[in-house]
Amino acid sequence: MNEHQISVQKLNVWYDHHRVLKDVNVNIPKKQITAIIGPSGCGKTTLFMSLNRLLELTEA
């Protein structure tokens, strides 16, 4: 049985020709509190926007 509520493997996000997330792997466990922390501009908001499908998949 999968013990993760959310699992992400090799997520890449680009804005035009600028890669803002490179090969991100995240496993968020079930029934746990998880914090995503980091400095300004490191991609936290972009990660959450990707998980919430506010950023859509497009082919290059």
PDB file of N, CA, C and O in Angstrom:
ATOM      1  N   MET A   1       0.844  -1.193   0.000  1.00  0.00           N
ATOM      2  CA  MET A   1       0.000   0.000   0.000  1.00  0.00           C
ATOM      3  C   MET A   1       0.882   1.248   0.000  1.00  0.00           C
ATOM      4  O   MET A   1       1.893   1.307   0.700  1.00  0.00           O
ATOM      5  N   ASN A   2       0.489   2.232  -0.787  1.00  0.00           N
ATOM      6  CA  ASN A   2       1.249   3.489  -0.888  1.00  0.00           C
ATOM      7  C   ASN A   2       1.054   4.321   0.373  1.00  0.00           C
ATOM      8  O   ASN A   2      -0.079   4.606   0.762  1.00  0.00           O
ATOM      9  N   GLU A   3       2.140   4.706   1.005  1.00  0.00           N
ATOM     10  CA  GLU A   3       2.083   5.489   2.245  1.00  0.00           C
ATOM     11  C   GLU A   3       2.147   6.987   1.995  1.00  0.00           C
ATOM     12  O   GLU A   3       2.240   7.765   2.945  1.00  0.00           O
ATOM     13  N   HIS A   4       2.100   7.409   0.725  1.00  0.00           N
ATOM     14  CA  HIS A   4       2.178   8.826   0.406  1.00  0.00           C
ATOM     15  C   HIS A   4       0.839   9.338  -0.104  1.00  0.00           C
ATOM     16  O   HIS A   4       0.173   8.685  -0.907  1.00  0.00           O
ATOM     17  N   GLN A   5       0.455  10.517   0.375  1.00  0.00           N
ATOM     18  CA  GLN A   5      -0.739  11.185  -0.130  1.00  0.00           C
ATOM     19  C   GLN A   5      -0.449  11.828  -1.481  1.00  0.00           C
ATOM     20  O   GLN A   5      -1.263  11.774  -2.403  1.00  0.00           O
ATOM     21  N   ILE A   6       0.734  12.440  -1.575  1.00  0.00           N
ATOM     22  CA  ILE A   6       1.169  13.084  -2.815  1.00  0.00           C
ATOM     23  C   ILE A   6       2.586  12.623  -3.108  1.00  0.00           C
ATOM     24  O   ILE A   6       3.446  12.618  -2.227  1.00  0.00           O
ATOM     25  N   SER A   7       2.818  12.236  -4.352  1.00  0.00           N
ATOM     26  CA  SER A   7       4.151  11.819  -4.774  1.00  0.00           C
ATOM     27  C   SER A   7       4.465  12.486  -6.105  1.00  0.00           C
ATOM     28  O   SER A   7       3.678  12.413  -7.048  1.00  0.00           O
ATOM     29  N   VAL A   8       5.617  13.133  -6.173  1.00  0.00           N
ATOM     30  CA  VAL A   8       6.055  13.822  -7.386  1.00  0.00           C
ATOM     31  C   VAL A   8       7.447  13.308  -7.735  1.00  0.00           C
ATOM     32  O   VAL A   8       8.321  13.243  -6.871  1.00  0.00           O
ATOM     33  N   GLN A   9       7.653  12.942  -9.002  1.00  0.00           N
ATOM     34  CA  GLN A   9       8.964  12.503  -9.457  1.00  0.00           C
ATOM     35  C   GLN A   9       9.362  13.292 -10.697  1.00  0.00           C
ATOM     36  O   GLN A   9       8.599  13.413 -11.656  1.00  0.00           O
ATOM     37  N   LYS A  10      10.572  13.823 -10.649  1.00  0.00           N
ATOM     38  CA  LYS A  10      11.202  14.506 -11.784  1.00  0.00           C
ATOM     39  C   LYS A  10      10.345  15.628 -12.374  1.00  0.00           C
ATOM     40  O   LYS A  10      10.198  15.724 -13.593  1.00  0.00           O
ATOM     41  N   LEU A  11       9.783  16.473 -11.513  1.00  0.00           N
ATOM     42  CA  LEU A  11       8.993  17.626 -11.966  1.00  0.00           C
ATOM     43  C   LEU A  11       9.928  18.709 -12.482  1.00  0.00           C
ATOM     44  O   LEU A  11      10.862  19.116 -11.790  1.00  0.00           O
ATOM     45  N   ASN A  12       9.674  19.172 -13.698  1.00  0.00           N
ATOM     46  CA  ASN A  12      10.402  20.289 -14.294  1.00  0.00           C
ATOM     47  C   ASN A  12       9.386  21.347 -14.693  1.00  0.00           C
ATOM     48  O   ASN A  12       8.364  21.026 -15.298  1.00  0.00           O
ATOM     49  N   VAL A  13       9.654  22.596 -14.364  1.00  0.00           N
ATOM     50  CA  VAL A  13       8.779  23.710 -14.736  1.00  0.00           C
ATOM     51  C   VAL A  13       9.636  24.772 -15.411  1.00  0.00           C
ATOM     52  O   VAL A  13      10.684  25.175 -14.904  1.00  0.00           O
ATOM     53  N   TRP A  14       9.163  25.206 -16.556  1.00  0.00           N
ATOM     54  CA  TRP A  14       9.848  26.225 -17.345  1.00  0.00           C
ATOM     55  C   TRP A  14       8.934  27.421 -17.518  1.00  0.00           C
ATOM     56  O   TRP A  14       7.727  27.259 -17.694  1.00  0.00           O
ATOM     57  N   TYR A  15       9.496  28.625 -17.469  1.00  0.00           N
ATOM     58  CA  TYR A  15       8.833  29.845 -17.906  1.00  0.00           C
ATOM     59  C   TYR A  15       9.625  30.327 -19.114  1.00  0.00           C
ATOM     60  O   TYR A  15      10.767  30.767 -18.983  1.00  0.00           O
ATOM     61  N   ASP A  16       9.017  30.243 -20.281  1.00  0.00           N
ATOM     62  CA  ASP A  16       9.710  30.511 -21.539  1.00  0.00           C
ATOM     63  C   ASP A  16      10.945  29.617 -21.635  1.00  0.00           C
ATOM     64  O   ASP A  16      10.804  28.396 -21.705  1.00  0.00           O
ATOM     65  N   HIS A  17      12.143  30.183 -21.642  1.00  0.00           N
ATOM     66  CA  HIS A  17      13.357  29.386 -21.756  1.00  0.00           C
ATOM     67  C   HIS A  17      14.109  29.277 -20.427  1.00  0.00           C
ATOM     68  O   HIS A  17      15.272  28.874 -20.394  1.00  0.00           O
ATOM     69  N   HIS A  18      13.439  29.638 -19.342  1.00  0.00           N
ATOM     70  CA  HIS A  18      14.083  29.623 -18.022  1.00  0.00           C
ATOM     71  C   HIS A  18      13.476  28.503 -17.177  1.00  0.00           C
ATOM     72  O   HIS A  18      12.283  28.510 -16.873  1.00  0.00           O
ATOM     73  N   ARG A  19      14.329  27.536 -16.802  1.00  0.00           N
ATOM     74  CA  ARG A  19      13.842  26.440 -15.952  1.00  0.00           C
ATOM     75  C   ARG A  19      13.843  26.905 -14.502  1.00  0.00           C
ATOM     76  O   ARG A  19      14.880  27.304 -13.973  1.00  0.00           O
ATOM     77  N   VAL A  20      12.671  26.854 -13.858  1.00  0.00           N
ATOM     78  CA  VAL A  20      12.569  27.310 -12.475  1.00  0.00           C
ATOM     79  C   VAL A  20      12.530  26.154 -11.479  1.00  0.00           C
ATOM     80  O   VAL A  20      12.894  26.334 -10.317  1.00  0.00           O
ATOM     81  N   LEU A  21      12.095  24.973 -11.912  1.00  0.00           N
ATOM     82  CA  LEU A  21      12.181  23.767 -11.093  1.00  0.00           C
ATOM     83  C   LEU A  21      12.845  22.684 -11.928  1.00  0.00           C
ATOM     84  O   LEU A  21      12.461  22.459 -13.076  1.00  0.00           O
ATOM     85  N   LYS A  22      13.836  22.015 -11.360  1.00  0.00           N
ATOM     86  CA  LYS A  22      14.585  21.000 -12.105  1.00  0.00           C
ATOM     87  C   LYS A  22      14.572  19.670 -11.354  1.00  0.00           C
ATOM     88  O   LYS A  22      15.126  19.556 -10.261  1.00  0.00           O
ATOM     89  N   ASP A  23      13.930  18.667 -11.956  1.00  0.00           N
ATOM     90  CA  ASP A  23      13.924  17.295 -11.441  1.00  0.00           C
ATOM     91  C   ASP A  23      13.569  17.225  -9.953  1.00  0.00           C
ATOM     92  O   ASP A  23      14.295  16.617  -9.166  1.00  0.00           O
ATOM     93  N   VAL A  24      12.457  17.848  -9.574  1.00  0.00           N
ATOM     94  CA  VAL A  24      12.023  17.873  -8.179  1.00  0.00           C
ATOM     95  C   VAL A  24      11.331  16.551  -7.840  1.00  0.00           C
ATOM     96  O   VAL A  24      10.442  16.104  -8.565  1.00  0.00           O
ATOM     97  N   ASN A  25      11.743  15.937  -6.743  1.00  0.00           N
ATOM     98  CA  ASN A  25      11.119  14.723  -6.212  1.00  0.00           C
ATOM     99  C   ASN A  25      10.603  15.033  -4.818  1.00  0.00           C
ATOM    100  O   ASN A  25      11.361  15.477  -3.956  1.00  0.00           O
ATOM    101  N   VAL A  26       9.306  14.799  -4.594  1.00  0.00           N
ATOM    102  CA  VAL A  26       8.693  15.076  -3.295  1.00  0.00           C
ATOM    103  C   VAL A  26       7.717  13.958  -2.969  1.00  0.00           C
ATOM    104  O   VAL A  26       6.902  13.576  -3.808  1.00  0.00           O
ATOM    105  N   ASN A  27       7.797  13.437  -1.758  1.00  0.00           N
ATOM    106  CA  ASN A  27       6.803  12.500  -1.246  1.00  0.00           C
ATOM    107  C   ASN A  27       6.213  13.098   0.019  1.00  0.00           C
ATOM    108  O   ASN A  27       6.923  13.328   0.998  1.00  0.00           O
ATOM    109  N   ILE A  28       4.917  13.347  -0.009  1.00  0.00           N
ATOM    110  CA  ILE A  28       4.227  13.917   1.146  1.00  0.00           C
ATOM    111  C   ILE A  28       3.401  12.795   1.769  1.00  0.00           C
ATOM    112  O   ILE A  28       2.463  12.302   1.143  1.00  0.00           O
ATOM    113  N   PRO A  29       3.736  12.386   2.995  1.00  0.00           N
ATOM    114  CA  PRO A  29       3.066  11.244   3.610  1.00  0.00           C
ATOM    115  C   PRO A  29       1.629  11.544   4.039  1.00  0.00           C
ATOM    116  O   PRO A  29       1.255  12.693   4.275  1.00  0.00           O
ATOM    117  N   LYS A  30       0.843  10.479   4.131  1.00  0.00           N
ATOM    118  CA  LYS A  30      -0.534  10.591   4.612  1.00  0.00           C
ATOM    119  C   LYS A  30      -0.540  10.942   6.096  1.00  0.00           C
ATOM    120  O   LYS A  30       0.326  10.505   6.854  1.00  0.00           O
ATOM    121  N   LYS A  31      -1.524  11.731   6.496  1.00  0.00           N
ATOM    122  CA  LYS A  31      -1.785  12.051   7.906  1.00  0.00           C
ATOM    123  C   LYS A  31      -0.571  12.615   8.629  1.00  0.00           C
ATOM    124  O   LYS A  31      -0.336  12.305   9.797  1.00  0.00           O
ATOM    125  N   GLN A  32       0.207  13.450   7.924  1.00  0.00           N
ATOM    126  CA  GLN A  32       1.382  14.100   8.509  1.00  0.00           C
ATOM    127  C   GLN A  32       1.335  15.580   8.174  1.00  0.00           C
ATOM    128  O   GLN A  32       0.747  15.972   7.166  1.00  0.00           O
ATOM    129  N   ILE A  33       1.934  16.382   8.990  1.00  0.00           N
ATOM    130  CA  ILE A  33       2.107  17.794   8.680  1.00  0.00           C
ATOM    131  C   ILE A  33       3.434  17.937   7.945  1.00  0.00           C
ATOM    132  O   ILE A  33       4.471  17.463   8.411  1.00  0.00           O
ATOM    133  N   THR A  34       3.388  18.589   6.802  1.00  0.00           N
ATOM    134  CA  THR A  34       4.584  18.765   5.989  1.00  0.00           C
ATOM    135  C   THR A  34       4.794  20.246   5.719  1.00  0.00           C
ATOM    136  O   THR A  34       3.858  20.941   5.322  1.00  0.00           O
ATOM    137  N   ALA A  35       5.995  20.733   5.927  1.00  0.00           N
ATOM    138  CA  ALA A  35       6.323  22.131   5.673  1.00  0.00           C
ATOM    139  C   ALA A  35       7.302  22.206   4.506  1.00  0.00           C
ATOM    140  O   ALA A  35       8.258  21.435   4.427  1.00  0.00           O
ATOM    141  N   ILE A  36       7.047  23.140   3.613  1.00  0.00           N
ATOM    142  CA  ILE A  36       7.971  23.429   2.518  1.00  0.00           C
ATOM    143  C   ILE A  36       8.588  24.787   2.835  1.00  0.00           C
ATOM    144  O   ILE A  36       7.895  25.804   2.828  1.00  0.00           O
ATOM    145  N   ILE A  37       9.889  24.804   3.114  1.00  0.00           N
ATOM    146  CA  ILE A  37      10.551  26.042   3.489  1.00  0.00           C
ATOM    147  C   ILE A  37      11.738  26.288   2.575  1.00  0.00           C
ATOM    148  O   ILE A  37      12.306  25.358   2.003  1.00  0.00           O
ATOM    149  N   GLY A  38      12.099  27.550   2.449  1.00  0.00           N
ATOM    150  CA  GLY A  38      13.249  27.922   1.646  1.00  0.00           C
ATOM    151  C   GLY A  38      13.265  29.420   1.433  1.00  0.00           C
ATOM    152  O   GLY A  38      12.301  30.110   1.764  1.00  0.00           O
ATOM    153  N   PRO A  39      14.349  29.922   0.884  1.00  0.00           N
ATOM    154  CA  PRO A  39      14.479  31.363   0.675  1.00  0.00           C
ATOM    155  C   PRO A  39      13.549  31.863  -0.425  1.00  0.00           C
ATOM    156  O   PRO A  39      13.019  31.080  -1.214  1.00  0.00           O
ATOM    157  N   SER A  40      13.364  33.159  -0.464  1.00  0.00           N
ATOM    158  CA  SER A  40      12.560  33.791  -1.498  1.00  0.00           C
ATOM    159  C   SER A  40      13.119  33.464  -2.873  1.00  0.00           C
ATOM    160  O   SER A  40      14.324  33.555  -3.105  1.00  0.00           O
ATOM    161  N   GLY A  41      12.232  33.082  -3.780  1.00  0.00           N
ATOM    162  CA  GLY A  41      12.647  32.817  -5.150  1.00  0.00           C
ATOM    163  C   GLY A  41      13.152  31.409  -5.410  1.00  0.00           C
ATOM    164  O   GLY A  41      13.679  31.145  -6.491  1.00  0.00           O
ATOM    165  N   CYS A  42      13.009  30.488  -4.449  1.00  0.00           N
ATOM    166  CA  CYS A  42      13.553  29.135  -4.642  1.00  0.00           C
ATOM    167  C   CYS A  42      12.578  28.182  -5.321  1.00  0.00           C
ATOM    168  O   CYS A  42      12.966  27.069  -5.675  1.00  0.00           O
ATOM    169  N   GLY A  43      11.301  28.593  -5.516  1.00  0.00           N
ATOM    170  CA  GLY A  43      10.354  27.768  -6.246  1.00  0.00           C
ATOM    171  C   GLY A  43       9.222  27.172  -5.424  1.00  0.00           C
ATOM    172  O   GLY A  43       8.480  26.328  -5.926  1.00  0.00           O
ATOM    173  N   LYS A  44       9.072  27.588  -4.177  1.00  0.00           N
ATOM    174  CA  LYS A  44       8.004  27.045  -3.336  1.00  0.00           C
ATOM    175  C   LYS A  44       6.628  27.301  -3.938  1.00  0.00           C
ATOM    176  O   LYS A  44       5.822  26.378  -4.050  1.00  0.00           O
ATOM    177  N   THR A  45       6.355  28.525  -4.322  1.00  0.00           N
ATOM    178  CA  THR A  45       5.057  28.876  -4.899  1.00  0.00           C
ATOM    179  C   THR A  45       4.846  28.175  -6.229  1.00  0.00           C
ATOM    180  O   THR A  45       3.736  27.725  -6.513  1.00  0.00           O
ATOM    181  N   THR A  46       5.871  28.070  -7.042  1.00  0.00           N
ATOM    182  CA  THR A  46       5.765  27.375  -8.321  1.00  0.00           C
ATOM    183  C   THR A  46       5.428  25.906  -8.093  1.00  0.00           C
ATOM    184  O   THR A  46       4.623  25.344  -8.836  1.00  0.00           O
ATOM    185  N   LEU A  47       6.021  25.270  -7.086  1.00  0.00           N
ATOM    186  CA  LEU A  47       5.704  23.888  -6.763  1.00  0.00           C
ATOM    187  C   LEU A  47       4.233  23.758  -6.400  1.00  0.00           C
ATOM    188  O   LEU A  47       3.545  22.883  -6.925  1.00  0.00           O
ATOM    189  N   PHE A  48       3.738  24.619  -5.505  1.00  0.00           N
ATOM    190  CA  PHE A  48       2.334  24.545  -5.096  1.00  0.00           C
ATOM    191  C   PHE A  48       1.388  24.852  -6.250  1.00  0.00           C
ATOM    192  O   PHE A  48       0.339  24.221  -6.376  1.00  0.00           O
ATOM    193  N   MET A  49       1.747  25.806  -7.086  1.00  0.00           N
ATOM    194  CA  MET A  49       0.910  26.107  -8.249  1.00  0.00           C
ATOM    195  C   MET A  49       0.854  24.914  -9.201  1.00  0.00           C
ATOM    196  O   MET A  49      -0.187  24.655  -9.803  1.00  0.00           O
ATOM    197  N   SER A  50       1.948  24.195  -9.341  1.00  0.00           N
ATOM    198  CA  SER A  50       1.968  22.998 -10.186  1.00  0.00           C
ATOM    199  C   SER A  50       1.094  21.903  -9.596  1.00  0.00           C
ATOM    200  O   SER A  50       0.341  21.254 -10.323  1.00  0.00           O
ATOM    201  N   LEU A  51       1.182  21.691  -8.291  1.00  0.00           N
ATOM    202  CA  LEU A  51       0.370  20.665  -7.642  1.00  0.00           C
ATOM    203  C   LEU A  51      -1.116  20.986  -7.707  1.00  0.00           C
ATOM    204  O   LEU A  51      -1.943  20.077  -7.788  1.00  0.00           O
ATOM    205  N   ASN A  52      -1.463  22.262  -7.673  1.00  0.00           N
ATOM    206  CA  ASN A  52      -2.865  22.690  -7.732  1.00  0.00           C
ATOM    207  C   ASN A  52      -3.360  22.884  -9.158  1.00  0.00           C
ATOM    208  O   ASN A  52      -4.486  23.332  -9.372  1.00  0.00           O
ATOM    209  N   ARG A  53      -2.524  22.548 -10.128  1.00  0.00           N
ATOM    210  CA  ARG A  53      -2.832  22.651 -11.556  1.00  0.00           C
ATOM    211  C   ARG A  53      -3.149  24.076 -11.982  1.00  0.00           C
ATOM    212  O   ARG A  53      -3.939  24.296 -12.900  1.00  0.00           O
ATOM    213  N   LEU A  54      -2.538  25.030 -11.321  1.00  0.00           N
ATOM    214  CA  LEU A  54      -2.652  26.424 -11.761  1.00  0.00           C
ATOM    215  C   LEU A  54      -1.664  26.675 -12.901  1.00  0.00           C
ATOM    216  O   LEU A  54      -1.799  27.643 -13.649  1.00  0.00           O
ATOM    217  N   LEU A  55      -0.679  25.800 -13.023  1.00  0.00           N
ATOM    218  CA  LEU A  55       0.235  25.804 -14.160  1.00  0.00           C
ATOM    219  C   LEU A  55      -0.090  24.547 -14.955  1.00  0.00           C
ATOM    220  O   LEU A  55      -0.059  23.445 -14.408  1.00  0.00           O
ATOM    221  N   GLU A  56      -0.394  24.695 -16.203  1.00  0.00           N
ATOM    222  CA  GLU A  56      -0.812  23.554 -17.014  1.00  0.00           C
ATOM    223  C   GLU A  56       0.334  23.024 -17.869  1.00  0.00           C
ATOM    224  O   GLU A  56       1.252  23.764 -18.222  1.00  0.00           O
ATOM    225  N   LEU A  57       0.272  21.759 -18.190  1.00  0.00           N
ATOM    226  CA  LEU A  57       1.243  21.091 -19.041  1.00  0.00           C
ATOM    227  C   LEU A  57       1.114  21.589 -20.469  1.00  0.00           C
ATOM    228  O   LEU A  57       0.019  21.617 -21.031  1.00  0.00           O
ATOM    229  N   THR A  58       2.236  21.979 -21.050  1.00  0.00           N
ATOM    230  CA  THR A  58       2.270  22.347 -22.455  1.00  0.00           C
ATOM    231  C   THR A  58       3.463  21.671 -23.090  1.00  0.00           C
ATOM    232  O   THR A  58       4.493  21.476 -22.444  1.00  0.00           O
ATOM    233  N   GLU A  59       3.327  21.319 -24.336  1.00  0.00           N
ATOM    234  CA  GLU A  59       4.429  20.687 -25.048  1.00  0.00           C
ATOM    235  C   GLU A  59       5.362  21.763 -25.602  1.00  0.00           C
ATOM    236  O   GLU A  59       4.908  22.807 -26.072  1.00  0.00           O
ATOM    237  N   ALA A  60       6.655  21.504 -25.543  1.00  0.00           N
ATOM    238  CA  ALA A  60       7.650  22.466 -26.027  1.00  0.00           C
ATOM    239  C   ALA A  60       7.727  22.427 -27.531  1.00  0.00           C
ATOM    240  O   ALA A  60       8.509  23.166 -28.128  1.00  0.00           O
TER     241      ALA A  60
END
